Amino acid sequence: MTGSTRTRSDVKREAIIQAATQAFQEYGVNGTSMDKLAELANVSKRTVYNHFATKEDLVMHLITKQFEEAKLSITVEYDSSRDLSEQLCELILQDIEFTVTESHLDIARVAIGHFFYEPEKLKDEVAQLKAQETALHRWLKAAKADNKIEFDDLSRVVDEIDSLVKGQCFWPQLFKINDVLSDRDKRNIAKNTVALITSRYAVA
């Protein structure tokens, strides 16, 4: 019985999350009431509050879910037998592929639109997410241990790579400034990013 109840609860929770994803994109967070979420999810308003005390909790859940999906999307692991630039390029390309997906951009637009005037509410949560180890962290540490690259501050290198990718892929796509990136565009961005990083950190 307990297992059945938990399953029903999980189904309702997922329905609320799906409803929030749809409503926040269509109406914005401020334009979406808990009543509306309950209606879209086909659950009671009390059920919505049981799972998420506030709409901000829902927004942060969506952000965290995207972060976890981004981590899972990158499967490249350091391989000492492979060319350094080739495997880093593959890793960054996987990151780019996820970064420019519409589902990721849609959630980012929701979060930025909601927290734009209250960035402090978002700051601590994002800092906690960024503190988590990713495939890029692991790859860089392994490459350093293999004496293929050298750096003093791992976080700085990760931030530099992230800035290069986000600056060319995320922000222009988020605001629809540029056309959708072609596969060739993505590969070129990945290659150029790798060239900059290896020119700075690769061991000669």
N, C-alpha and C positions, 0 to 999 in steps of 0.2 A: 504493500500500500504506500509505504514511504517513497519507494522508487517511482511509483506512478504519479504521486503528488509532485515530486521533484521534476519529473518530465513535463508535466503540465505547466509548472512554474517556468521552466526553461523556455517552453514554447511561447508563453505569454511575454516573457522578457524579450525574446527575439522579435516578436510582433511589435513590441513597443519601440525597439531599436530601428526596425525597418520603417515604422511610421514616422519616427523622428527624422530619419535620414531623408525621407520624402518631403515631409512638411517643412523642415528647416531650409531645404533647398528652394522650395516653392514660395514659402511665406516669410522666411527668416525666422530666427529664434524668437525675437520679440513679438513677431506676428503670429506665433504659434502658442496656443494655450494648452494647458494640461488636459482640458476638456476635449480639445481637438485631437490631441494625441490618443486619448482614450477611445475616441470615436473611430479614428483611423486604424487603431490596433485591435478594435473590437473587444476591449476589456473595460473594466470599471476604472474610474478616476482613482479610486483607492489603490487599485492594483498598480497603476502607473507610479504613484507615490511610494508604494512598498518597494519597488525596484529602483526608482530614481527620485531622490528627495527634491531635486531642482532640475530645471532645464540645463543649467550649467553642468550638472553631473552627467547629463546625457551627452552634451557637447564634448566633454572631456573623455567620455567613454568612446565616442566616435574617433577622436584624435588618437587615443591610446590604441584602439583597434587598428587604425591605419598604420601606426608605428610598428605594431607587431607584424602586420602583413608585409610591411616593407622589409623587415628583418628576414622573414621567411622567403621573400622573393629573391634574395641574394644567396646563391648556393656555391659560389667560388671559394675554394680553400687554397691556402698557400701550398705550392708544389715546387720544391727546390730544383726539380729537374726541368721545369718549364721556363721559358723566357719571362723575365720579370715584367717587362712592359706589356707583353701579350696578356698575361693573366690579370694584371691590374686593369688593363683596358676592358677585359671581359667583365670584371667585377663592377667597374664604373658604368658600363653599358647596361648591366642588369639594374643598377640603381636608377639610371635614366629612364629605362623602360617603365619602371613602377612610378617614378615621379610624374610622368606625363599622362598617366591613365586618367580618364575622366572621373572615375570614382574618387581617386585621391584628390584631384583638383577641386571637385565639388565639395568635399568635406573641408578642405582647406579654405575655400571661399566662405563656407558657413562659419567656421571658427574665427577667421580674420574679421569678417563682417560683424560678428557678435562681440568680440573682445577688443575691437579697434580702439574704443574710447576708454577701456578698462584693462590695459595690458598687464597690470600687476596680477590680475586674477589668473592669467594664463602663464605668467612668467615662471612661477615655482613648478607648476605641473610639467611644463616643457623642459625645464632644467633637469627634473627627475628622469624624464624620458631620454634626454641626451646623455645622461650619465650612464645609461645602460650600455653594455658591450654589444657591438654589432660585428657583422662579418668583416667590415673594413678595419675595425680595431684589431681583430684577431689576425687578419692578413698582414697588417703593418707590423705587428709585434713579431709574427713568425718570420717575416722578411728581414727584420732587424736582427733577430736571433741567428739568422743564416748569414749575417754580415753582407747582405745585398743592399740594404739602405741604412742610413744613419740619421737619427734625429734625437733631440733632447725632450721634446714635449709631444707626446702622442695625440693629445686632444687638439693641439694647434694644427697638426698635419691633417687630422680628420676634418677640422673646421675649414681648413684651406680647400680641401677637395670638395667639401659640401658647398662652400661658397661658389666655387667655379661651376659646379653642376647646377646649383639653384639659380645662379645668375643668368645662365644661358638657357635653362630648361624650365624651371619651375615658375619664376616670376613672370616672364613673358607669356607663358601659357596660362598662368592664373588670371592675368588681366586681359588675355586674348589680344596682346599687342602684336604677336607674330603668328604666322600660319602654323598649323600643326606640323611638328617636326617629321621629316622623312627618315627612313632608316639610315640613309646616307648622312643626314644631318646629325643624328644621334651618334653614329660611329665617329664622325669627325670631331664632335665635342669630346667624346671619350678619349680619342687619340691625342687631341691637343691638351687635355687635362693631364693625361699621363706624361706627355712630353715635358710639361711645366714641373710636375712633381718630381719626376726622375732626374731632371736637370738640377734640381735643388737638393735632393736627398739620396739619390743612388750612389753607391760606393763605386768609385772609379776602378 
